[in-house]
Amino acid sequence: AEPPAWAPGPAQAAALLEEAADLLVLHRDFAAAVERCEAGCDSLGPGPGPGPGPGHESFAEVKCSLCVVGIQALAEMNRWREVLSWVLQYYHVPEHLPPKVLELCILLYSKVREPQVMLEVGSSWLRAHANQRLPEFRSLLELYLVRVLLPLGRFEGAEELVRGCAALDSEQQLELLSTICQSRCRCTQQEEARSAAEEQQDPATETVLGVLSQKLLTMLTLLRRALRSMSNHFYLLPYKKMLLATFLLYLVVVRVDPASPTSLPFIYKLVQLFRQAWAAVLSPIHRPPIPD
């Protein structure tokens, strides 16, 4: 008698797969969908073996579909960091990942701008001779180059991978090497443009610093002149006149921009008023009597 097309394990896993798909698409219950996928993968056990045989195709298809639904549910819950480890707990090594699962992982980590997560996994899968005989190999190689190696600037590694791939003929290798070369040229041009932009910003920064330094120098010069004029007679100032002098000095140094042309007449008037105040304070009436 021929063995049944569905063993008890795959049949139970298929039912759990259907429940997980409904929870994902219809009910949007992502956590429950992940639980059904885990239960389905656990029900499959170690599987019928690596080689082809009765039930092997159905077993692999159901397991792959469970992982695809689980990846989508984890991504919907923003738990994308767990995806790769979650998948590898059922396939154990990267070389055994189904092409569809590997494709989803590459696309997911590229979308979240973490392509380096797939560096070793993708390289191990693509270098496995058994995977190079699969019909999806060429498309996955291109996806790995475009979404992982080239964005990370791994141009030499990409060229080495293409040249060492026996599954590609010379024409396919030249096409992929041309894509790598174009990406390298674009990266070089972007770096040169960035360097040129930084060099153009330096003179502008120096100009701004020069203006600020000139303003500070002008303010310090005014402050030095004011302090010099007060140093000889500071002890004669009453308390209220000291407050007035401090307020005038605050207006000159803090509230007025000495580098602005519109502020020069105002500063000149303040200086004149300041000198008149000194003349009033130091007039003969206010001078202290000189002892014999």
Secondary structure, DSSP 8 states (H G I E B T S, - for coil): ----SS-HHHHHHHHHHHHHHHHHHTS--HHHHHHHHHHHHHHHTT-S-SS--TTHHHHHHHHHHHHHHHHHHHHHTT-GGGHHHHHHHHH-SGGGS-HHHHHHHHHHHHHTT-GGGGHHHHHHHHH-HHHHTSTTHHHHHHHHIIIIITTTT-HHHHHHHHHT-TTS-HHHHHHHHHHHHHHHHHHHHHHHHHHHHHHHHHHHHHHHHHHHHHHHHHHHHHHHHHHHHHHTTGGG--HHHHHHHHHHHHIIIIIS-TTSGGGHHHHHHHHHHHHHHHHHHTSTTTS-----
